[in-house]
Amino acid sequence: MSLAMDEAKKMNLVVFTREYPVGMAGTKRIQHLLDYLLLKGILISVIAFRGNIPQPAVHGLHNSIQYINVGHGIKMSFSQIHLIVLYYLRGLRAIMKSKKRGFLNIIYNAGGISIENFLLIFWSRILGFKLVLAIEEDYSFFTDNIKLISRFKFWTIKRMDFLNCRLADEIIVISTYLRDKYLRMMASNVTLIPITAKINFNEKKKSFNSPLQVVYAGTFADKDGVRDIIKGFLTFNKSYDNARLILTGKSAQQENYREQYRNEQNILFKGFMEDNDFYILLRNSDVLCMCRNESGFANAGFPFKLGEYLATGNPVICTKVSDVEYYLDNEDVYLIDPGCPDQISASLERIVHDPVNARNKGLNGLEKCRKFFSAEINGQILFDVLDRIPNNGK
């Protein structure tokens, strides 16, 4: 047995996240990484705090990982103050119970420090946990119209950003922007781990569906460019009516879009889909759209869904935001400028008029997914980060 494996067996990794085991792109990214770390002999458990998506159980076992949901469905409002107190007490107790004697105990927190999780993270530090922060956004750029309590939470994330550097043993980031930002803030250990996806390729698919299936999956925030996708599709649909735009995901903004376009028969809103149905939809789609707009918020992070799109081997229309052009070029995807619905419609026309080229781009994108976004490659990077924590002087 190797020394690395022997040391890995002494690691106890406790993951703090919002939704588990059922969740959206962020949850799936974590799961891909955890599946790899399990192969390294690391003991892993998950504590999901205040999730909203229905889960199979409050606590249980998923893919050999113990999990517990704490405060599921609780709202941060004065009317639920008694439930909030219980939520924190149960959270502190869950953290204490998750510590293992004789192990290197590590917290992997999905996101940075905020007013909501500060007590939980501070408590884990008191208990002797090491801390890894996985930061995927820069909320100083966030401008969406959201509830007052959510705006306050994001404001605290900005104001408490310096604590990420002070309290974390390691910071994991998803983009070069975030890497450079935290290096400028004098964080001592910053590692870039991009999106992670598992191959979801249908080798038997040789031609487009009838009608053509154009798919967007994700959130419906301002950064996501959903309005551009819809406008571009509707223009394309005027000249090519044998096509459907399918949008999946669940949010208040999605309901607004559903109401606005309720009379468009070729636009279908699927809402939140179970994993099996969701991955079948992606695998059998014809075109996938990742069309984030030009904004500081979009450029600071990286589109989670892009990896899952590329993993299908299907054609992808993709805006030139964040680090996209660091990994991909016009041989891999249909690169377009952000905020340009006309380029989306033009790309759709190119795809239907030259399906051979479209398929080749999809296959090239699949190879880039294997090269940059595989769970094995990025899981090993994360393992190396965890493996060096005992020797980093903190």
Secondary structure as the mmCIF struct_conf table of DSSP 4:
data_model
#
loop_
_struct_conf.conf_type_id
_struct_conf.id
_struct_conf.beg_label_comp_id
_struct_conf.beg_label_asym_id
_struct_conf.beg_label_seq_id
_struct_conf.end_label_comp_id
_struct_conf.end_label_asym_id
_struct_conf.end_label_seq_id
HELX_RH_AL_P HELX_RH_AL_P1 LEU A 3 ALA A 8
TURN_TY1_P TURN_TY1_P1 LYS A 9 LYS A 10
STRN STRN1 MET A 11 THR A 17
BEND BEND1 ARG A 18 GLU A 19
BEND BEND2 PRO A 21 VAL A 22
BEND BEND3 MET A 24 MET A 24
HELX_RH_AL_P HELX_RH_AL_P2 ALA A 25 LEU A 39
TURN_TY1_P TURN_TY1_P2 LYS A 40 GLY A 41
STRN STRN2 LEU A 43 PHE A 49
BEND BEND4 ARG A 50 ARG A 50
BEND BEND5 ILE A 53 ILE A 53
BEND BEND6 PRO A 56 PRO A 56
BEND BEND7 VAL A 58 VAL A 58
STRN STRN3 HIS A 59 HIS A 62
TURN_TY1_P TURN_TY1_P3 ASN A 63 SER A 64
STRN STRN4 ILE A 65 VAL A 70
BEND BEND8 GLY A 71 GLY A 71
TURN_TY1_P TURN_TY1_P4 HIS A 72 GLY A 73
BEND BEND9 SER A 77 SER A 77
HELX_RH_3T_P HELX_RH_3T_P1 PHE A 78 GLN A 80
HELX_RH_AL_P HELX_RH_AL_P3 ILE A 81 SER A 98
TURN_TY1_P TURN_TY1_P5 ARG A 101 GLY A 102
BEND BEND10 PHE A 103 PHE A 103
STRN STRN5 LEU A 104 ALA A 110
BEND BEND11 GLY A 111 GLY A 111
TURN_TY1_P TURN_TY1_P6 ILE A 115 ASN A 117
HELX_RH_AL_P HELX_RH_AL_P4 PHE A 118 ILE A 126
TURN_TY1_P TURN_TY1_P7 LEU A 127 GLY A 128
STRN STRN6 LYS A 130 ILE A 135
HELX_RH_3T_P HELX_RH_3T_P2 TYR A 139 PHE A 141
HELX_RH_AL_P HELX_RH_AL_P5 LEU A 148 ARG A 159
TURN_TY1_P TURN_TY1_P8 MET A 160 MET A 160
HELX_RH_AL_P HELX_RH_AL_P6 ASP A 161 LEU A 167
BEND BEND12 ASP A 169 ASP A 169
STRN STRN7 GLU A 170 VAL A 173
BEND BEND13 ILE A 174 SER A 175
HELX_RH_AL_P HELX_RH_AL_P7 THR A 176 ARG A 184
TURN_TY1_P TURN_TY1_P9 MET A 185 MET A 186
BEND BEND14 SER A 188 SER A 188
STRN STRN8 VAL A 190 LEU A 192
STRN STRN9 ALA A 197 ALA A 197
TURN_TY1_P TURN_TY1_P10 GLU A 203 LYS A 204
BEND BEND15 SER A 207 SER A 207
BEND BEND16 SER A 210 PRO A 211
STRN STRN10 LEU A 212 ALA A 217
BEND BEND17 GLY A 218 GLY A 218
BEND BEND18 ALA A 221 ALA A 221
HELX_RH_3T_P HELX_RH_3T_P3 ASP A 222 ASP A 224
HELX_RH_AL_P HELX_RH_AL_P8 VAL A 226 SER A 239
BEND BEND19 ASN A 242 ASN A 242
STRN STRN11 ALA A 243 THR A 248
HELX_RH_AL_P HELX_RH_AL_P9 ALA A 252 GLN A 260
TURN_TY1_P TURN_TY1_P11 TYR A 261 ASN A 263
TURN_TY1_P TURN_TY1_P12 GLN A 265 ASN A 266
STRN STRN12 ILE A 267 GLY A 271
BEND BEND20 PHE A 272 PHE A 272
HELX_RH_AL_P HELX_RH_AL_P10 ASP A 275 ARG A 283
TURN_TY1_P TURN_TY1_P13 ASN A 284 ASN A 284
BEND BEND21 ASP A 286 ASP A 286
STRN STRN13 VAL A 287 MET A 290
BEND BEND22 GLU A 294 SER A 295
HELX_RH_AL_P HELX_RH_AL_P11 GLY A 296 ALA A 300
BEND BEND23 GLY A 301 GLY A 301
HELX_RH_AL_P HELX_RH_AL_P12 PHE A 304 LEU A 310
TURN_TY1_P TURN_TY1_P14 ALA A 311 GLY A 313
BEND BEND24 ASN A 314 ASN A 314
STRN STRN14 VAL A 316 THR A 319
TURN_TY1_P TURN_TY1_P15 SER A 322 ASP A 323
HELX_RH_AL_P HELX_RH_AL_P13 VAL A 324 TYR A 327
TURN_TY1_P TURN_TY1_P16 ASN A 330 ASP A 332
BEND BEND25 VAL A 333 VAL A 333
STRN STRN15 TYR A 334 ILE A 336
TURN_TY1_P TURN_TY1_P17 PRO A 338 GLY A 339
HELX_RH_AL_P HELX_RH_AL_P14 PRO A 341 HIS A 353
HELX_RH_AL_P HELX_RH_AL_P15 PRO A 355 PHE A 372
BEND BEND26 PHE A 373 PHE A 373
STRN STRN16 SER A 374 SER A 374
HELX_RH_AL_P HELX_RH_AL_P16 ALA A 375 ARG A 388
HELX_RH_3T_P HELX_RH_3T_P4 ILE A 389 ASN A 391
BEND BEND27 ASN A 392 ASN A 392
#
